[in-house]
Amino acid sequence: MSQIFHRSANTIARVSIFGAVFVIAGLLGLSDEINRSPWVTQARVAREQPIQFSHERHVAGNGLDCRYCHTSVEDSSFAGIPPTKTCMNCHSQIFSASPYLEPVRESFRSDRAIQWTRVHDLPDFVYFNHSIHVNKGVGCTTCHGQVDRMPLMWQEKSLQMEWCLDCHRNPERYVRPRSAVFSVDYAPPANQLELGAKLVADYHIQRLTSCSTCHR
Amino acid sequence: MKPVWRTLDELAGDPAFLDRLHNEFPSEVEAITDPVARRTFLKLMGASMALAGVTACTRQPAEKIVPFVRQPEDLVPGKPMFYSTAMTLGGVATGLLVESHEGRPTKIEGNTLHPGSLGASDVFAQAAVLGLYDPDRSQTLTNVGEIRPWSAFLGTIRAALTAQQPLQGAGLRILTESVSSPTLAAQIRDLLVRFPAARWHQWDPAGRANTRAGARLAFGEYVEVQYRFDRADVILSLDADFLASGPGALRYARDFSARRRPENADRMNRLYALESMPAATGAKADHRLPIRPSEVAAVARAIAAAAGVRAAAGAAAASPAHQKWIAAVAKDLLAHRGSSLVVAGDDLPAPVHALAHAINEALGNVGRTVVYTAPVEAEPVDQIQSLRDLTAEMAAGKVDTLLIVGGNPVYTAPADIALAAALGQVPLRVHLSLYDDETSALCHWQIPEAHFLEAWSDARGYDGTVSIVQPLIAPLYNGRSAHELLAALSDRPERSGYDILREFWSRGGVQAASDPARLKAATNAAVRPAAPAAGASRSTAVSSPAAAPPITPAFESTWRRWLHDGVMPGTALAAKSVSVRAAALEPGPAPSGGGLEIVFRNDPAVLDGRFANNGWLQELPKPITRLTWDNAVIVSPATAARLRLGTDPAASGGEHGQVVSAVVELRYRGRTVRGTVFPVPGHPDECATVHLGYGRSRAGQLGTGAGFNAGAIRTSDAMGFGSGLELVATGDSYSLACTQYHHLMEGRGMIRAVTRDEFVRDPKLVHEGFEAPPRTLTMYPDVKYEGYKWGMAIDVNSCIGCNACVVGCQAENNIPVIGKDQVLRGREMHWIRVDSYYRGPADNPETYFQPVPCMQCENAPCEVVCPVGATAHSDEGLNDMVYNRCVGTRYCSNNCPYKVRRFNFLLYQDWNTPSFKLQRNPDVSVRSRGVMEKCTYCVQRINAVKIDTEKQDRRATDGEIKTACQQVCPADAIVFGDLNDPDSRVAKLQAEVRNYALLAELNTRPRTTYLAAVRNVNPELES
């Protein structure tokens, strides 16, 4: 009885079995790459907002402190989005007739809130608390990037769990003195690891990597 | 030690039942052994596996952030606020502290400053927040089914009042529940001043008609009885469930359990209980005597005679079976003159209450363990008579306008009072209520009532302390409070509840609050400074600016203090001296025999039916019976056997939660109703207990149709119990969802109990026969827990099995309601359950309660079997559950020896009803289908306190973190804290000799441990 398969079938089988390993590895690598890409994480993608509010203008231009608007950042899990009243504190005087700010005035008149698009959106099973990070010497710009150079807000980091854990495992690489937490100009010194280790000791910073630290 | 058992079948050792125990998931056993079903199962599994990954491929939708336009000053988004308020039940308030997240009340706690709470709360308070968001609440004001505006109602009622003016209100009737609100009472009295011929009737099925009548019989006037369990050494309960129901129960449970610590053996109290339907108090009793309620009077009389009550001497002797018991109890009571206490149950007739008062007086307990004060209720009346009178007048056509303010009298009225028929004779009927219920259906106007979390009011606690009821949220459905409805009948119909309340208290209410007599006098004068002749000055009063209350700065600060504290200082009622009239102790007619005896009780979960549509309460395994979603005809095992009625838990194919039981027809005084028989150990023989509050026809999605209406055979002359019941088998059977059969632990030593004398002699006796393996017996390296090391100690000796922890946990941790069908499959989701155990003979066993949350094992069997690392140990020893990682293999649950893990077999959470979204705790993930969940020691609370203390650079102090179950516990049975702190309460408790771990022999090293029960038995009665 003659052979059903040609002799080359052996080679084809070997190559395809061997090749399949690379194809699968490649696919896994690709899905991993996609998963980390801005297409999924939305990192560095500026969001459209109902009012094209510029952090660059208000922070770098006018020198506003983060806490003027984000009032609860030191006390609460949520940093706080300013009520319309906060906008009107200044804008009832400055640019009070600008058509650009009409939605703000409209909100103030009608008592209807401005609906901002959320930029930093953690999954609902993650319980992040701003106040403890700020109190332990994690600067605003460490996670949020150079907000003073963002005309429209975007999310600087991936906000993926590996990114959280990087700091939770090695806080000394990122912490800064409490006095500099709200500084947008702060640049980590050359001896960051040395300073970081000291701050970790001084501020009693723990390496919290238990699941329930963030997931409840 | 005697063996401990959980169900009658276990005690009997039925082989079919024992066989069933070995199936973890009995409902699926057939599917696994049947080859065809198995193949289908594998096919489905394969398809599910293939698709499982795809479900994760969702991108988060874009979310909006909606800030305030003008942010309220004190509100910090992300931080909860707490407001004090009070919940009224049967006219008596319990002080509460309610957690609010951005304006949404989410969780209720007891108010530590309130004498009736001391920080604890009961199942009804815990579940009230779900009641607030119940989508079945009445949402619109209707007139015979048509939606109408409030102004239309105002027009109608004003016209009716105008018509009543010449008649002095002769056709005007108001029917309320028990009222302790000084403001509401003042409003009603004000109305009665203007309409002198109008009448105020009261009917409250949750009230205490017999207690009230008993005090009147004994003393010739209405007085309030308060007990001081902290001073009582020997307590006799005459079918009273003082630990778990009625006013002051939370306080009584706290005081009682504080005197039960065997470490202070000399201070340990002793409780004797005569009891019909087994309840918490009988379970905690050192000596319990099952007795039909009709026999209690004879026993009480015999004890009274022995205790030296002269008028009771020479009474008909109690049954010889009880003689030994009576002699021993009387001796013990006499040995503790001034520190003993006799408590009569709310369902016993007035003469028994009079006897209890007489015994307390003879023993010198008055002023020590029993305190009499003026009544807490504003206007105590004989409510049955009040309802009877109203019905008679209505039937006679004498009533033109009837206002039913709260309550559901058409459903709750006794069967022989034909309220529903008489209502038809009233031309204008108005019903203010939370639900469009049976009464609303027979009324012209249905006005949605504001929930107590939505309205301003005030009320008195069990000792008279006044609390302001403060709303947490604006009425969701434009509901009105009773104050606002009454205001509609007054000169100023559009006043808000807030204004009414402030006006009352700013005008002399403050000084008068502590003195009810002055209050009564003051209210008439205060609210209507110059009471004009009826009908004369409506227009002047409305337009007069002088009517506005003078709010002084001093009042403003006092008012704020009241709101903050939740109590008005100094408003507790003063003790009153009264003495028992000898005439009150005349022996009544001997109970007429014949047939079985029937006992009517409010249901421990839905009460008189008012909570019938509350899923948390419906699904709550009721104390002792552990039934959910149903009531039953509860009989003793012996009676069930005699009547050849009974349950067959194995008949259903072995499902854990299903008890198939015989349906019987209850024939009683010419009325019949069908119910399901359920034998309960410890129930007296020849007697059946039925719980009210079921069989509702218009309760809402959950309450309608559940159970049977026992009220349909209750008559007004025998509200608590009566004889002449006939149980007739129908041949039908019915499935009851009973969680007592879930999670059986195969007879291992779960409960350890000794007597006080044994404990004093040899405290180590509790560990006899149990062995814990040495710490070295493990393959895993020993973990050192730096920082915090969380642990919990649960005192089995204190636990009264009230279930408050179960509902508290459900509210705190967003635990879903699954429905009867799923409970029948053994899938209930409660993270903490209260197991009950029995020891001794089935006719009168000792009963023990054991709350079981996750043990947070150090060597956790669940962790090692999880294939995806969804359950892992934290640095502080918590057994973390990561919902977002869980793929639902259920291996962890299989491997958990304590059976504390719960699986979302279906999408149990209601993700669609908008109002339920408001209720959820934002600090806890809402779990979806296919996810395992379990107790986390309220890790959200731990983390919240840890974040706060870290910011202050300090450690959390002992007691700063309270788990939800600990916080609600009235008996102080659950203590949580840091085991690394040797001074913490939990560390001290775990160091006590009584401390034992559940299933310690498995070397799981649970962080939750138990303290053994110690009973203070009377050696004379120990057989």
Contacts between the chains, C-beta under 8 A, distances in Angstrom:
chain1	res1	chain2	res2	distance
A	40	B	59	7.3
A	72	B	76	4.8
A	72	B	77	6.1
A	72	B	78	6.4
A	72	B	79	7.4
A	75	B	76	5.7
A	75	B	79	6.7
A	76	B	76	5.0
A	76	B	77	6.4
A	76	B	78	3.7
A	76	B	79	4.8
A	77	B	78	4.2
A	77	B	79	7.8
A	78	B	77	4.8
A	78	B	78	3.5
A	80	B	67	7.8
A	80	B	76	7.6
A	80	B	77	5.7
A	80	B	78	7.9
A	81	B	65	5.0
A	81	B	67	4.2
A	82	B	67	6.3
A	83	B	67	5.1
A	83	B	68	4.0
A	83	B	69	5.8
A	83	B	70	5.8
A	83	B	71	4.2
A	84	B	67	7.4
A	84	B	68	7.6
A	84	B	69	4.4
A	84	B	70	7.3
A	85	B	68	7.7
A	85	B	69	6.7
A	85	B	70	4.7
A	85	B	71	6.8
A	107	B	69	5.8
A	108	B	69	6.4
A	111	B	69	5.2
A	111	B	70	7.8
A	112	B	69	7.0
A	113	B	66	4.6
A	113	B	67	6.0
A	113	B	68	6.6
A	113	B	69	5.6
A	114	B	66	7.8
A	114	B	67	7.0
A	115	B	64	4.7
A	115	B	65	7.5
A	115	B	66	5.4
A	116	B	64	6.6
A	116	B	65	4.6
A	116	B	66	7.6
A	116	B	67	7.4
A	117	B	62	6.0
A	117	B	63	7.7
A	117	B	64	6.4
A	117	B	65	7.7
A	118	B	62	7.0
A	118	B	63	4.2
A	118	B	64	6.5
A	118	B	65	5.1
A	121	B	60	6.0
A	121	B	62	7.8
A	121	B	63	5.5
A	123	B	60	6.7
A	123	B	884	7.1
A	124	B	925	6.8
A	124	B	926	7.8
A	125	B	883	6.1
A	125	B	884	4.6
A	125	B	925	4.6
A	127	B	923	6.8
A	127	B	940	7.4
A	127	B	943	7.3
A	129	B	943	8.0
A	129	B	947	5.6
A	131	B	947	6.7
A	131	B	951	6.5
A	132	B	947	4.6
A	132	B	950	6.1
A	132	B	951	6.5
A	135	B	950	7.2
A	135	B	951	4.7
A	136	B	950	7.4
A	204	B	950	7.4
A	204	B	953	6.6
A	206	B	787	7.5
A	208	B	875	7.5
A	209	B	875	7.9
A	210	B	872	7.7
A	210	B	873	7.9
A	210	B	874	3.5
A	210	B	875	5.1
A	210	B	876	7.2
A	210	B	878	7.4
A	210	B	880	6.2
A	211	B	872	5.4
A	211	B	874	6.8
A	211	B	880	4.0
A	211	B	881	8.0
A	211	B	882	4.6
A	212	B	874	5.3
A	212	B	878	5.8
A	212	B	880	4.3
A	212	B	936	6.6
A	212	B	939	4.5
A	212	B	943	7.3
A	213	B	874	7.7
A	213	B	943	7.2
A	215	B	880	7.4
A	215	B	882	5.1
A	215	B	883	7.1
A	215	B	884	6.6
A	215	B	925	7.3
A	216	B	923	6.7
A	216	B	924	5.6
A	216	B	925	6.2
A	216	B	936	6.6
A	216	B	939	5.2
A	216	B	940	4.8
A	216	B	943	7.2
